[in-house]
Amino acid sequence: TSLLDAIRQADVVSGEAGGITQHVGAYQVKTDDGEPITFIDTPGHAAFSEMRQRGADATDIVVLVVAADDGVKDQTSDSLAAAKQAGKPVIVAFNKIDKEGADVARVASELTTEGLLIESLGGDVLSADISAKKRIGLGDLLDKILLQAEVLDLKANPAAPASGTIIEAKVEKGVGTVATTLIQRGTLRVGDPFVAGEAYGKVRTLVTDKGQRVDEAGPATPVSVTGLDGVPAAGDQLLVGENTAMLRQLALSRSK
């Protein structure tokens, strides 16, 4: 989260209990060249392995953050296992390189025992040396993410019916269900009938991670969606359809 804060030039960590990320947020940032990258902030703490797995499933590339002064920990192994299970490529961010005792070479060799061989050691895993606190190497990390995306030839059809993954959902007073969603394919528009898990509805509002109301959201866009008749679970798929009666029936049969 501190790394994402540095990239977003925001401050999320200070509001968290003990500095532990307890939810999964989705944010879009733009590089200096204006290229957008969407991040899902997934907890690294060992207690949140299920949440981490959902994050790995919803994304294209996993950025594994490892402290250069600390090394491979249980949650590092957990995160790698989640990435492998989801079949996603990994980029390693060696954080805290400004701290005394930081030793990237040692940590990189520790990672080889986890089956991860970075480029400097003759492997094919990209890595970046960074300091979230001092904002060192962040541009390099973003460049590596864009490079990996180019190699993978990541594309999505914006003209298709929208589909995506629910990142988190909650009921807000006076608003109803608010579902943070990562659109993965197609374009979601206000008024679209959709189903998410056991919940059904029509898109009432779309709000970006910057708090702006928009009429539509295309691939790789994180948005908060309102208009559902229930609360979907994190990890549920959001699907848009034309036949509202069929969607309602699908949600009903799932809840049964």
TAFENVEN-V507504 format. One record per residue. RES is the residue in one small letter. PSI is psi in radians with two decimals (NA if undefined). BURIAL is # if it has 9 or more other ideal C-beta (glycine too) atoms within 8 Angstrom, else .. Layout:
BEGIN
res psi burial
RES PSI BURIAL
RES PSI BURIAL
END
This chain:
BEGIN
res psi burial
t -0.66 #
s -0.59 .
l -0.80 #
l -0.69 #
d -0.78 #
a -0.73 #
i -0.72 #
r -0.15 .
q 0.77 .
a -3.05 .
d 1.64 .
v -0.64 #
v -0.72 #
s -0.44 .
g 0.08 .
e 2.55 #
a 2.03 .
g 0.30 .
g 0.32 .
i 2.20 .
t 2.13 #
q 0.05 .
h 2.96 .
v 2.07 #
g 2.76 #
a 2.29 #
y 2.54 #
q 2.28 #
v 2.79 #
k 2.38 .
t 3.04 #
d -0.47 .
d 0.06 .
g 0.18 .
e 2.21 .
p 2.43 #
i 2.29 #
t 2.26 #
f 2.44 #
i 2.15 #
d 1.85 #
t 2.33 #
p 2.45 #
g -0.23 #
h 2.46 .
a -0.49 .
a -0.18 .
f 0.63 #
s -0.62 #
e -0.72 .
m -0.67 #
r -0.67 #
q -0.73 #
r -0.70 #
g -0.74 #
a -0.66 #
d -0.60 #
a -0.24 #
t 3.06 #
d -0.62 .
i 2.37 #
v 2.19 #
v 1.95 #
l 1.99 #
v 2.09 .
v 2.32 #
a 2.18 #
a -0.35 #
d 0.06 #
d -1.06 .
g -2.86 .
v 2.16 #
k 3.09 .
d -0.76 .
q -0.42 #
t -0.81 #
s -0.73 #
d -0.81 #
s -0.71 #
l -0.71 #
a -0.70 .
a -0.74 #
a -0.74 #
k -0.76 .
q -0.64 .
a -0.15 #
g 0.61 .
k 2.48 #
p 2.67 #
v 2.41 #
i 2.29 #
v 2.25 #
a 1.90 #
f 1.82 #
n 2.90 #
k 0.63 #
i -0.24 #
d -0.17 .
k 2.65 #
e 2.38 .
g 0.01 .
a 2.28 #
d 1.55 .
v -0.71 #
a -0.71 .
r -0.81 .
v -0.67 #
a -0.68 #
s -0.55 #
e -0.65 #
l -0.45 #
t -0.53 #
t -0.30 .
e 0.10 #
g 0.38 .
l 1.95 #
l 1.94 #
i 2.84 #
e -0.75 #
s -0.31 .
l 0.23 #
g 0.12 .
g -2.90 .
d 0.22 .
v 2.15 #
l 2.61 #
s 2.79 #
a 2.42 #
d 2.09 #
i 2.88 #
s 1.94 #
a -0.69 #
k -0.77 .
k 0.10 .
r 0.79 .
i 2.37 #
g 0.18 #
l -0.69 #
g -0.69 .
d -0.73 #
l -0.78 #
l -0.69 #
d -0.71 #
k -0.66 #
i -0.79 #
l -0.65 #
l -0.79 #
q -0.71 #
a -0.65 #
e -0.78 .
v -0.71 .
l -0.21 #
d 0.91 .
l 2.14 .
k 2.69 .
a 2.61 #
n 1.92 .
p -0.27 .
a -0.16 .
a 2.84 .
p 2.42 .
a 2.48 #
s 2.67 #
g -3.01 #
t 2.36 #
i 2.12 #
i -0.81 #
e 2.72 #
a 2.47 #
k 2.85 .
v 2.20 .
e 2.38 .
k 2.27 .
g -0.12 .
v -0.62 .
g -2.70 .
t 2.26 #
v 2.04 #
a 1.99 #
t 2.13 #
t 2.44 #
l 1.94 #
i 2.21 #
q -0.40 #
r 2.53 #
g -2.99 #
t 2.18 #
l 2.29 #
r 2.68 #
v 2.31 #
g -0.23 .
d 2.29 #
p 2.41 #
f 2.86 #
v 2.52 #
a 1.85 #
g -2.13 #
e 0.11 .
a 2.63 #
y 2.70 #
g -3.00 #
k 2.43 #
v 2.04 #
r -0.87 .
t 2.68 #
l 2.18 #
v 2.27 #
t 3.00 #
d -0.25 #
k 0.01 .
g 0.23 .
q 2.35 .
r 2.32 .
v 2.82 #
d -0.38 .
e 2.77 #
a 2.16 #
g -3.01 #
p 2.48 #
a 0.29 #
t 2.22 #
p 2.24 #
v 2.66 #
s 2.22 #
v 2.35 #
t 2.81 #
g 0.06 #
l 2.65 #
d 0.02 .
g -3.05 #
v 1.94 #
p 2.87 #
a 2.66 .
a 2.36 #
g -0.27 .
d 2.61 #
q 2.35 #
l 2.26 #
l 2.32 #
v 2.46 #
g 2.86 #
e -0.54 .
n 1.71 .
t -0.64 #
a -0.69 .
m -0.70 .
l -0.76 #
r -0.73 #
q -0.67 .
l -0.82 #
a -0.70 #
l -0.75 #
s -0.59 .
r -0.75 .
s -0.47 .
k NA .
END
